């Protein structure tokens, strides 16, 4: 598809509007979930296990979702994902058992996988490579807008009406996103049939692209782990080490997200002008440095500054892993490749709560960000030294396609 003004409008309505709705709804739960799980009077290790349930559901669903998109299309996949996300969050308003919390977080994770991969594949087919970085960075930026608005809203809801009120807020916002998908995303005919896709098994795709998936995927796994860890460590450190209430925790996360949000378009310009690597390597190195500074934060203001620094680094990486995956994905098996790509990245997200919980349980909460920092530096090194720049390669592929 050509990146025309009509496609730009379609991109706005079909991708960005529902993405914003779901991003805000997820943001509402950022300051709520660690405190909600702690309200069951469980250890840090068990908090990490419960928080990992959603990521585990996403991880288990990534590869099947990549195949399902080809069978039922992008629109049906997005609607199914929206339904799972809404049900998985809304149920937490009523449940009293911690194991039911785990189950419904897994359901939410299944929804996140379907939404994320179908949206990723949809935008990769809709947008030409020379604008891919900016277009996907905007998508990443929308997630950051949600992470800016959502935590403050979640903090107000939690402080005013109780922690469980946030789950109703999630459901309402999720319904808005589902309606947008229903009206504006094109059905299976259109995007899917215009692709040159042919059926290939996940094993065939992995075998054909093993080197890229292992090298770039390893860097992505470390990168996604540090990204997810900041949303666990900062609320727990603020509440348990500094004694702050849920409203203050939500404000700290939102201020960090405000800095994060300002960087998404510069990140896209950097990716499309100089290369993808010039955005993602500094991004994860800056976040790792920020993690090292968390134990030195002894007041609400110093934690604000550290969280803002981490937000700066995360914002610089807006859309970078999605863009890298889209660049590496073969046209003839895009859905399957992106399923594998997201599986690796979501492995980092799923491992993050377990890593944080295990370190905090064994050595104390202040040591958790130090361990995560080491992983972040490792990710930056892998992506910087072992993964080639994909911008030039993608442009060359596009030129060959135009010439053909």
N, C-alpha and C positions, 0 to 999 in steps of 0.2 A: 504494500500500500504506500502511496506517496504521502508525504507529510504536508498536506495542503491545509488551508485555513479551515476547511470543513472538518478535516481530521482533528485539527487543534480544538475546535469546538466540541467535537465528539469526545475527545480525550478529557476535556474539562468535565462534561456531564457524566460520562460513563465510568470514568476512572477516578478523577480527582474529587468529585463531590462525595461519592460513597466512601472513598478512602478517608476523607476528612471526618465523616461521621463515625466510622469505625475507629479511627485514630483517637478521637476525643473520648469515645466510650472506653477504649483500652486504657487511656491515660487516667480516667477516673479511678481505676483500680490500682494504679501504681503505688500510692501511699497507703492504700487500704489493705491489700492482700497480706503483706508481712505482719501487720498489726492484727488483722482478722485471724490469721492462723495462730499467732501468739496468744490470742484471747482464749484458745483452747488449752492454755497452760501446758505447752509442750516445749521441748528443748530446741536449741538452735538447729541441731542435726535434723530433727523431725520437721522443723519449719522449712529447711532447705528441701527436704524430700517432698513435702506437700507443694511447695512453690514450683518444684520441677515437674509436677504432674502435667501442667498445661503444655510445657515444652516437650514432654515425653509423648503426649498425644499428637502434637505437631510432627515430631520426629517419625513416629510410626506411620503417619499418614502421608508424608511427603512423596514417597515413591508411588504408592497407589494413586495419589491425587494427580501426579504427572500423567499417568496412563488414563485415568478417568476423564481428564479434560478432552482427550482425543475422542472418547466414546460419546460423551454427552454434551460437549461444547463448553465454552467459557461461561456463558450466562447461567446455565443450569448449575455449573460447579460453584459459581459465586453465590447463587441463591441458597444452595445446600450448605455452603460454608457459613453464610449469614445465619441460617436457622440454627445450626449447631452452636455457634458462638452465643446467640441470644439465650437459647435453652440452658447452655452450660453455665452462664452467669446468673440468670434469673433464678435458677434452682437454689443457688446459695443463699437466697433470702430466707428460705424455709428450713434447709437441712440443719440437723443438730449433730450428726455423726461426722467425725473427721474423715472417715473412709468414704462417705458420700461426697465430701468436699473434694477428695482426690479424684473420685469417679467423674464428677461434673467438670473439674478442671481438665481432665483428659478429653471430655467431649468438646470443651472450648478449644482445646489444642487441635482437634480434628478440623473444626471450623476455621481456625487460623491458617492451617495448611491449605485447605481448599481455596480460601480467599486469596492468600498470598501468591500461590503458584499460578492460579488462573489469571489473576491480575498481572503478574509478572510476564507470563506468556502473551497475554493480550497486548500489553504495551510494547513488548519486543517486536511483535508483528506489525503493530500500527505505526511505529515511528522509525524513520530512517536513521542509519548509524551516525551521521554527522550531527544529529540533534539528540541522540540517545542519552548521552550523559546528562544533558540539561533536563530532558523530559523525566528521566528516572530520578534525578536529583530532586526535582520538584515533588515527585511522589514521596521520596524520602523526607523532604521538607514538610510535607503535609503530615507525615507521621510525627514530626517534631512539633508542629503546631498543636497536634492532639496531645503530645506529651507536655506542652506548655499550659494549655487550657485545662486539660483533664485533671491533673493532680490537684490544682487549686480548687476545682469544682468538687473533686472527690473529698478533699480535706474539709470543705464547708459542709458537704452532705454528711460526712462521718461525724463531724463535731456537733452538728445541729440535730440530726435525726438518728444517729447511730451508724456504726460501720456498715450494717446490712442495707441501708438506704442506697448506697452506691450501686448495688446490683440492679435496682430498679432503674436508676439513671442509665446504666449500661444498656439495659434492654430497650429503653425508649430511643436512645441514640442509634442503637443497632437496627431498629425497625426503620428509622429514617434512611439509613444506608441501604437496607434491603429494598425499599421502595425505589430508590434511585437506580439500583441495579436492574430492577424489574422493568422500568420504563425506558432506560437509555442504553443499556448494554445490548449489542447486537446478538442475536441468537446464534446457534451452531452454524447456520448458513451465513456466509459473509466472511468472517475471519478464518474459521477453520477450513472451509472449502477453498478459500483463496490461497491457502498455504500449499507448499509442495510436499506436505508431510506424507510419509509412508509408515506402515507399522513396523516398529523395531522393538525388540524386547529390551528390558532394562539391562540385562546381561550383555547384549550386543552393544548397547550404547556405552556402557562402562568399559567394555573391552576396547572399543574404538578410541575412547578418550581417557584412558586410564591415567596417563601422565599428567594431563591438565587437572583432572579431578583430584589426584593425590597431592600434587604440589600446591596448586592454587587453593584446593579444598582445605589443606592443612593450615594454611595461613588464615583462611576464612574462619575455620573452627576456633582458632585462638582469638581472632578479632571479635567474633560474635560472643564469645565467652566474656570478654572484658566489657562489651557493651551491655550485656544482660546483667553482669555483676554490679554495675554502678547503681542499677535500680533496686538492688537488694541491700547492698552495703550502706548506701547513703541513708535510706529510711531507718535501718536498724541501728546504725551508729548514732544518728540524730536522736532516736528515741531512747536507746539503752545506755549509750555512753554520755550523752549530753542532757538526757532527761526532758526532751522537747515533746510537746503534744502533737496530735495528728494534724492540726491546722498549721503549725510551724513546719512540720515535715513536708506537708503538701506545698507550702510556699517555697521552701528550699529547692524542691524538685522542679517546681515551675520556673523559678528564676534560672536554674541551670538549663532548663529546656528553652527559655527565651534566648539565651546566648546561642544555644544549639541551633535554634530555628533561624537565626540571622545568617547562618553560614551555608544554607542549602544551595542557594543560587550560585554564590561564588564557587562552591564545590563543583557544580555542574559545568561552569565556564572553564575551570581548571582542567577538568577531565576532557572536555571537547577541544580545548586549545593546546595544552601542553602534554596531556596524557593522563590516564587513569592513575598511574603510580604516584604522580605528584600530589594527589589528594589523599589516597588511602594510607601511604606509609607515614606521613606526618600525623595523620589522624590518630592512628593507634599508638604511636610513640607518645603523643601529647596526653592521651588518656592514661597510659601507663605511668607517666610522671605524676599525673593527678592522683592516681591511686596511692602512690608513695607518700603523698602529702596528707592523706586523710587522717592517719593517726596523730598528726601534729595539730589538727584542728581541735582547739580546746574551748571554742565558744561558737555561738550561732553564726556570728559574722565571719569567722575564719572558715567555717564549714560552707557558708554561702560562697566565699571566694574560691575554695577548692572545687565545689560542685560546678561553679561557673566555668572554671578552667577545663574541667572534664567535659562540660557541655560544648565548649569551643572545639575541643578535639573531636568529639562525636559529630558535631555539625559539619566539620571539614570532610568527614567520611560519608556524608549524606548520599545515599544511592550508589556508593562505590561498589559494594559487593553485588548488588543487583545488576549494575552495569557490566561489571567484570563477567558475571555469569551469562548475561545476554550476549556479550562479545564472544565468549567461548562456545556458546551453544550452537550446534549444527542446525541448519534450516530444516533438515528432513527428520529431525527427532528432537525438536525444541522442547516439547512438553516433558518428555522422558529425561532429557539432560537436566532441565531446570528442576525436576523432581529430585534427581540425584544431588544436584548442587545445593538445593535447599535442605536436603537431608543432612548433608555434611555441616552446613552452617547452623542449622537448628540443633545439631548435636552439641555445638558449643553453647547455645542458649540453654539446652536441657541440662548440660553438665554444670552450668554456672551456679545454680542454687546448691547443688550437691557439693561442689568445690568450696563455696563460701561457708556452707553449713559445717562441712567436715573440718575445715581449718579453724573456724570459730569454736567448734566443740572441743577440738584437741588442744588449741593453743590460746584461745581467747579471740574476741571479736577484732581487736586492733591488728592482729596478724593476717586477717583475711585479705585486706586490700594489698598487702605486700606480696602475697602469693599470686594474686590476680595480676599485679603489675608485671611480675616476671613472665606470665603467660602473654600479656599484651606486647611486651618487648619482643618475645619470640615470634608472635604473629607479624609484627612490623618487619622483622628481619627476613622471615620466610617470603613474604610478599615482595619485599624489596630486592632480594638477591636471587631467588629461585624462580620467580614468575616473570616472564617477558611482558613488555608493554603491549597491550592489546589494541590501542587506538589505531596505530599505523596498520596493523594486520587487518582490522575491521574495515578500514578505508580501502585497503587494497582488494579485499573480498568484494566490497560494494562496487568498486570500479570494474572488476571482472564481470560481475553480474550485469552491470549496465552495458558493458561492451558486448555481452552475449545476447 
